[in-house]
Amino acid sequence: MQLVPTLFSAAQRAAEAVTDEWMAEYRGLIIGAPDSPLSLVAVDGLLDVPGMRTSDRAALSRHGDVSGSDYLGSRTVTLTIEAYGRDGAELADALNAVTAAFTPAAPDAPLVFRFPGIAGGGVRFVSARVRKRGIPVNVEYSNGLAMVTVEMYCASPLIVSPVLLRDSAPLADANALGGGIKPPFRFPIKFGPPRSLGIVRVLNEGNFTTYPKFIIRGPVTNPQIINLATGQMLSFNYTLLRGEWLDIDTYTHEVLLNGTAPRFLTSGTANTWLTCSPGLTEFVFRGFRIDPGSSGEGASLECQWTSAWV
């Protein structure tokens, strides 16, 4: 999922209203709250594996296939909501709120929920838009009970946390002192500051790969981001001056200078769009200082990410 700030801000605001289990929120509509006329009857599609895109090929002149990479497709989530009213006016008010929130042909919005056993049982969300809505008018409807079915399309199959996490590290200085102690020894003994290693640590608490966003700030020449465990890297043949930065979106494969001008990866260096598997991933920031003195300080790497589930 692309880390869109406005989407996560909306999810964080909605998460404040989801205070208990079996509650959900979409476009300001709270479902399942105590004494609410709206309650969830069923939710389909959150625990299901989305459709799979495969790249298998038939084996030539022998039995079987040659397996290729698998990629998840979109996710479809179906909500069944019970709307209740003690009289016609109350039922109409409840249905007006439902139809206003679940309007088709509207942009994606966070469907925020908290269901036991789904994505760790915490407050999570999917980015979704309405594709179908059904409200049958029958005997139950005439008695003040309407069953609403909403089918929602999620372009990204990932279930994510609304909390956008961050970590940053300065560019490692190969000439910096490593700390230690200086004789003669006098108590209390004071240790010098440790040398910065330029390492960013990403903890993905989910069960599926997540796509981080990186921000490299100058001054630095030929910056690199390297996965310490695998050796995979992103490398740029470029010089960032003080006050300049690169936005690197590993989901959309987009690199922007100062948020606007496109830039490209260094060709011929086996660049890989970096991802974060479940657990801890460490990235090291490397590059050349424009000036070895204090004027060369200030370069840094920032990483933004969220935990992801499927």
C-alpha positions in Angstrom: 0.0 0.0 0.0 1.2 3.5 -0.8 1.9 5.6 2.3 -0.4 8.5 1.5 -0.3 11.0 4.4 -3.9 12.1 4.0 -5.2 8.5 4.0 -3.3 7.7 7.2 -4.4 10.9 8.9 -8.0 10.1 8.1 -7.5 6.5 9.4 -6.0 7.8 12.6 -8.9 10.1 13.2 -11.3 7.3 12.6 -9.4 5.0 14.9 -10.2 7.2 17.8 -13.9 6.4 17.3 -13.3 2.6 17.1 -13.1 2.1 20.9 -14.2 -1.5 21.2 -14.2 -4.8 19.4 -16.7 -5.5 16.6 -16.8 -1.8 15.6 -16.0 -0.2 12.3 -15.9 3.3 10.8 -16.2 4.5 7.2 -16.4 8.2 6.1 -17.6 9.3 9.6 -20.2 6.5 9.9 -19.6 4.4 13.1 -21.0 0.9 13.0 -21.4 -1.3 16.1 -21.2 1.3 18.8 -23.3 0.8 22.0 -26.9 2.0 21.5 -26.3 2.5 17.8 -29.0 1.8 15.3 -26.4 0.2 13.1 -24.7 -3.2 13.9 -22.5 -5.6 11.9 -24.1 -8.9 11.0 -21.3 -10.3 8.8 -18.0 -9.2 7.2 -16.6 -11.3 4.3 -13.2 -10.9 2.6 -10.9 -9.9 5.4 -9.6 -13.3 6.3 -9.7 -14.6 2.7 -6.6 -14.6 0.6 -7.2 -12.2 -2.3 -7.0 -13.3 -5.9 -3.5 -14.3 -7.1 -1.6 -13.2 -10.2 0.8 -15.9 -11.3 3.6 -16.0 -13.9 3.9 -19.8 -14.3 4.9 -21.2 -17.7 4.4 -24.6 -19.2 7.5 -26.7 -19.1 9.0 -27.3 -22.6 9.1 -31.0 -23.7 8.4 -32.3 -20.2 5.7 -32.7 -17.6 4.7 -29.9 -15.3 5.1 -26.1 -15.2 7.9 -23.7 -14.4 6.8 -21.7 -11.5 7.2 -17.9 -11.5 6.5 -15.1 -9.1 3.1 -14.8 -7.4 1.5 -11.4 -6.7 -1.7 -10.7 -4.8 -4.6 -9.0 -6.7 -7.2 -6.7 -5.2 -9.3 -7.5 -2.2 -13.1 -7.4 -2.0 -14.7 -6.8 1.4 -18.5 -7.3 1.9 -20.3 -5.8 4.9 -23.7 -6.9 6.0 -25.2 -4.1 8.3 -28.4 -4.2 10.2 -30.2 -0.9 10.5 -32.9 -0.6 13.1 -35.5 2.1 13.8 -38.3 2.2 16.4 -40.4 4.0 13.9 -40.2 5.1 10.2 -38.4 8.3 11.0 -35.6 6.6 13.0 -35.1 4.0 10.3 -35.0 6.7 7.6 -32.4 8.6 9.6 -30.2 5.4 10.0 -30.5 4.6 6.3 -29.7 8.2 5.3 -26.5 8.0 7.3 -25.6 4.6 5.6 -26.3 5.8 2.1 -24.4 9.0 2.6 -21.3 7.2 3.8 -21.4 4.3 1.3 -21.8 6.4 -1.8 -20.5 4.8 -5.0 -18.1 6.5 -7.4 -16.3 8.2 -4.5 -12.5 8.2 -3.9 -10.9 5.6 -1.7 -11.3 6.1 2.1 -10.1 4.1 5.1 -12.4 1.3 6.3 -11.3 1.2 10.0 -12.2 -1.8 12.2 -11.3 -3.8 15.2 -12.2 -7.5 15.0 -10.7 -10.3 17.2 -8.4 -12.6 15.3 -8.0 -10.3 12.3 -4.6 -8.6 11.7 -3.6 -9.2 15.3 -6.9 -8.0 16.8 -5.9 -4.3 16.9 -7.4 -1.3 15.1 -6.6 -1.8 11.4 -7.8 -0.5 8.1 -8.0 -1.1 4.4 -8.2 1.5 1.7 -11.6 0.9 0.1 -14.3 2.3 -2.2 -17.9 1.3 -2.7 -18.7 -0.9 -5.7 -22.2 -2.2 -4.8 -24.9 -1.5 -2.2 -28.1 -3.4 -1.7 -31.1 -2.7 0.6 -34.1 -5.0 0.1 -37.5 -3.6 0.9 -39.4 -6.5 2.5 -41.5 -7.5 5.5 -38.6 -6.9 7.9 -38.1 -3.4 6.4 -41.7 -2.6 7.1 -41.2 -3.6 10.7 -38.2 -1.2 11.1 -35.4 -3.6 10.3 -33.3 -3.1 7.1 -30.4 -5.3 6.0 -27.8 -3.4 4.1 -25.2 -5.2 2.0 -22.1 -3.2 0.8 -19.4 -4.6 -1.5 -16.1 -2.7 -1.2 -13.2 -2.8 -3.6 -9.7 -2.5 -2.2 -7.0 -2.0 -4.8 -4.3 -2.9 -2.2 -5.0 -6.3 -0.6 -3.0 -5.2 2.5 -4.6 -4.7 5.9 -2.4 -2.1 7.7 -2.1 -0.3 11.0 -3.2 3.4 11.0 0.0 4.3 12.8 2.7 5.5 10.4 6.1 4.7 12.0 9.4 6.6 11.4 13.1 6.1 12.1 16.1 8.1 10.9 19.8 8.0 11.0 22.6 10.5 9.9 25.2 9.6 7.4 28.0 7.6 9.0 31.2 9.5 9.5 34.2 7.2 8.8 36.5 9.7 10.5 34.5 10.2 13.7 36.0 9.1 17.0 34.4 5.9 18.3 34.2 7.1 21.9 36.0 5.3 24.8 37.8 6.6 27.8 40.8 8.8 28.3 43.4 8.3 31.0 44.2 9.3 33.7 41.1 7.5 35.1 39.0 9.5 37.5 35.6 8.5 38.9 33.0 8.8 37.7 34.4 7.5 34.4 32.7 9.1 31.4 32.5 7.4 28.0 32.6 9.3 24.7 29.7 9.2 22.3 29.4 6.2 20.1 30.1 6.6 16.4 26.9 6.8 14.2 26.6 3.7 12.0 23.9 5.2 9.8 21.5 2.3 10.5 17.7 2.6 10.2 15.7 -0.1 11.9 12.2 -1.1 10.7 10.0 -3.4 12.7 7.1 -4.8 10.8 4.7 -6.4 13.3 2.4 -7.9 10.6 2.6 -11.2 8.7 3.3 -9.8 5.2 5.8 -7.6 3.4 5.3 -3.9 3.7 6.6 -1.1 1.4 8.6 1.6 3.1 9.1 5.2 2.0 12.6 6.7 2.2 13.7 10.4 2.4 17.3 11.2 1.8 18.4 14.7 2.8 21.6 16.4 1.7 24.4 17.3 1.6 25.6 14.0 0.2 27.0 12.5 -3.0 25.9 9.2 -4.5 23.7 8.1 -1.6 22.9 4.4 -1.1 20.4 2.5 1.0 21.5 -1.1 1.7 19.6 -3.9 3.4 22.2 -5.3 5.9 20.8 -8.8 5.8 20.4 -9.3 2.0 22.8 -6.8 0.5 20.0 -5.4 -1.7 20.4 -1.7 -2.4 19.0 1.5 -3.9 21.7 3.6 -5.4 21.6 7.1 -6.8 24.3 8.8 -9.0 23.4 12.2 -7.8 24.6 15.0 -5.5 22.1 16.5 -3.0 23.1 19.9 -1.7 22.1 21.2 1.7 18.3 21.7 1.8 17.6 19.2 -1.0 16.1 15.8 -0.6 14.9 12.7 -2.4 11.4 11.1 -1.8 11.6 7.4 -2.6 8.4 5.4 -2.8 9.1 1.7 -3.0 5.4 0.9 -3.7 4.9 3.2 -6.7 8.6 3.0 -7.8 8.8 6.8 -7.8 11.7 9.0 -7.0 11.2 12.8 -6.6 13.7 15.6 -6.0 12.4 18.1 -3.5 8.9 16.5 -3.9 8.4 17.5 -7.6 11.2 16.6 -10.1 11.6 12.9 -11.1 14.9 11.3 -10.6 16.2 7.8 -11.5 18.1 5.0 -10.0 21.8 4.5 -10.9 21.9 2.1 -13.9 24.0 -1.0 -13.9 24.2 -1.4 -10.1 21.7 -4.2 -9.6 19.2 -1.8 -7.8 16.3 -3.4 -6.0 13.1 -1.8 -4.8 13.5 -2.5 -1.1 10.8 -4.0 1.0 10.4 -5.0 4.7 9.5 -8.6 5.6 7.7 -9.4 8.8 10.1 -8.8 11.8 13.1 -6.5 12.0 14.8 -5.1 8.9 17.9 -2.9 9.1 19.0 -0.5 6.4 22.3 1.3 6.3 22.8 4.7 4.8 26.0 5.2 2.8 27.3 8.0 0.6 30.2 10.5 0.2 30.3 13.7 2.2 30.6 16.8 0.1 32.9 18.4 2.7 34.7 16.3 5.4 34.3 19.0 7.9 31.3 20.4 9.8 29.9 21.8 6.6 29.4 18.3 5.3 27.2 17.3 8.2 23.4 17.2 8.0 22.9 14.3 5.5 20.3 11.8 6.8 18.1 9.0 5.9 14.5 8.8 7.1 12.2 5.8 6.7 8.4 5.7 7.0 6.5 2.4 7.2 3.5 0.6 8.6 2.9 -3.0 9.7 1.0 -5.1 7.1 -1.2 -8.2 7.2 -2.9 -10.4 4.6 
